[in-house]
Amino acid sequence: HSNQSLTPFELYSGHKPSVKHLKAFGSTAYAGVPKQLRKKFDMRAKKGIMVGYALKTRGYRIWLPNERKIVETINVSFDEDNMLEPNSSGAVLDPNKRTINVSSNSEFDTESEEESEHLSIPRTPKSQSSEQERASNNSKTSEKVIWERKAVPRKDRSRTDIYYYIQGSKDRFHCYKDIEEYCKKHNLEYDKALFNFSGKDKYSRIVTMEEANQSD
């Protein structure tokens, strides 16, 4: 029979199957963040690792190391030439973390769903890429944000917990490391002297980064 060389898919649909959606496991992936999930200072895409294909939608499963969670989304661009190295600390995926499914019809102000699937990333030598990244970081000006300190006494009054918030955001930070990582990620100026996590100081107030600069 002349149809013996055809796959079941071709016999059923009349079209040749496509493999253009197949990506290398472990490759660097940039998952787009929908407008409705982005805050003012958030990036439009998050860097992660491709770990599989979406279970309930047409898309990919992307592991975001910085947030320790997996998202499922079709709005992804890949850099298959750049395989992320495993974390030297030996950390593994957290089985208690839930998978977040980002709907493929989410509103983005970038390319459409069909276009984002084939979005290419320009290749540059690693040394040149590092120099460009350093130059880019140096040329960026730090955003000015307003930090708010809140002292929260525990119900049993055993101690007072200290949290910092960015005004207009629901994110809260309870240690210097969290704030430093957030500032680096969003190109914000970080001054450790601005923050006070001592529970002995039970005040709540707003402090701006500009005030910290003037006190130097």
N, C-alpha and C positions, 0 to 999 in steps of 0.2 A: 504494500500500500504506500502511496506517495506521502501519506500523513504520518508515517512511522517516525520520521525524523523530527516531528514537532512535539513540543512539551504539552502536557495536559492544559496548561494555562493558555497556550497558543490555540489549541483546538477549541477551547471554550470561548475565549474572547476574540480570537482573530488577530491578536497583537503579540509581538514578542515581549517576553518579560524584561523588565529593566532592573539593573543592579546599581544604578547611580545613587540610590539612597543608602547603600551599604557603606559603612565607615569602619575604620580600624579601631578596635577596642583599645582604650588607654590613650587615645589621641587627645590633644588639647582641644577643648570646645568652648565656645563663647555663647552662653545662653542669654537671649534677649529678655529684658525685664519689661513687662507691660506697663503702660502709662499709669494705670490705676494702682499698681503695686509699687511704683517708684515714689520715693520722697524727693524733696527739692534737691538734695546734694548727692543722690544716688547715681551710679553709673547706669548707662543704658544696657549694658551687657555684663554678665558675670563669668569669670574664667573658671573652668572646671575640667572634668575628665569624662570622656564618653565611656559609660560602663554597660550599655545595652540599649535595647529598643523599648519604646513605650508599650505598656501592657494593655492600656485601655484606649489609647488614641494613636493616630499616625504621627510618630515622632521618635524622640530619643530619650534615654535616661541619662541625665548628667549629674555627676557627683560634684558638689561644690565644697571643696576642702575647708575654706574659711568659715562656712556656715554649718558644716557637718550635716548635710542633708542632700537628698536626691530630688531633682525636679524632672518632670516629664514635659517636654515641649518640642514643637516642630520648628520654633524660631531659634535656630542654632546655626552658627558658622563654625567650620572646622579648620584646624591646622594639623593635618595628619603627618607632616614632617617633624612636628615637635611633640614628642611623647613625654608627658610629665613624669618626673622621677618619683618613686614612692617616698613617702614621708620617712625620714631617717629615725623618727621616734618609734616607729613600729605601730602607729595608730591604725586602726581598722575602721571600716564602716560601722556606724553605730546602729545595731539592729532595732533599737528602741525609737529611732527617729522615723517619723512618718514621711512618706513620699508625697511631694506636692505636685499636683497635676496642673500645669499652666495651659489653659484652653488655647487651641490653635487659632481661634477667632478673636483673640485679645487685640485691643487697639494699640498699635505701635505707630510711631512717627518715623519709621524706617521703611524698608522694603516690605512688599506683601508676603504672605505665607509661601507662595510658590517661588518668589525670588529669593527669599531668605534660605531656602533649602539648598540653593546652588551658589550661595555667596562665597566668593573666593577671597583668600587672604594673601596679600603680596608677600613674596619670600625675600628675605634679606639675610646676608651673612650674619652669624651670631655676634661677631665683634662689632660690625656696623650697627646692628640692631641695638646693642648695649649702649653704644655711644649716642645714638639717636634718642634712646630712652632717657639717658642722663641729661642730655641737652633739653629735652622736652620738659623734664621735671624741674630743671633750673629755671626755665622760661615761664613756668606757671606761677601765678600769684595765688597766695593762700586765700581761701574764702574766709570771710568774717562771719562767725556764727555766735549765737548767744547761748551760753551754758547756764543751766539752772541747778543749784544744789538743793537737795531735799533731805531732811533728817526724818527718818521714820522709826519711831519707838516701837518695840515689839510689844505684843499684847501682855506678856508676862512682866514687862518692864525690866527684863534682865539686861538689855542693851539697846542701843540705838543704831540702826543701819543707815548708812549714807549712800545716796544714789545721785548721779548726775544725769541730767536730761539735756537734749538740745531743744531749744524752744521751738514749738511747732511739730515736734516729733514725739512718738510714743516710745522710742528706744530708750532704755535706761542702762547705765554703766555703773558697776559696783567695784571696780578696781582700776588702778593706773594702766595696767596692760590692755584692758578692753578699750580704754579711751585712746591710748597710743596707737593701737592697731586701726581703730576707726579713722583717726586723723591721717595716718599714712595712706589708707585706702582711698580717702576722699580728698587728698592733697590739702589738708587743713594744718594750720600751724599748731604745734603741740608744745605746751609749756607746763611741765609737771608741777611747778610752783603754784599754778593757778588752782589746783585741785587739792582738797583736804578731805580725806576719808576717815578722819578720827571721829569716833563716836562720842568722844568727850565734848566736842564742839557741836552743840545741838541747835544750830541755826540753819535756816533755809533762806536762800536769796539767789538773785540772778547776777551773774558775772559775765562780762563780755571779754572777748579776746583782745579788743582794743585797749581795754583797761590794763590787761596784763602787759601789753607792749609798752604802755606809758610808764609802768612801774619799773621797767628794766633800767 
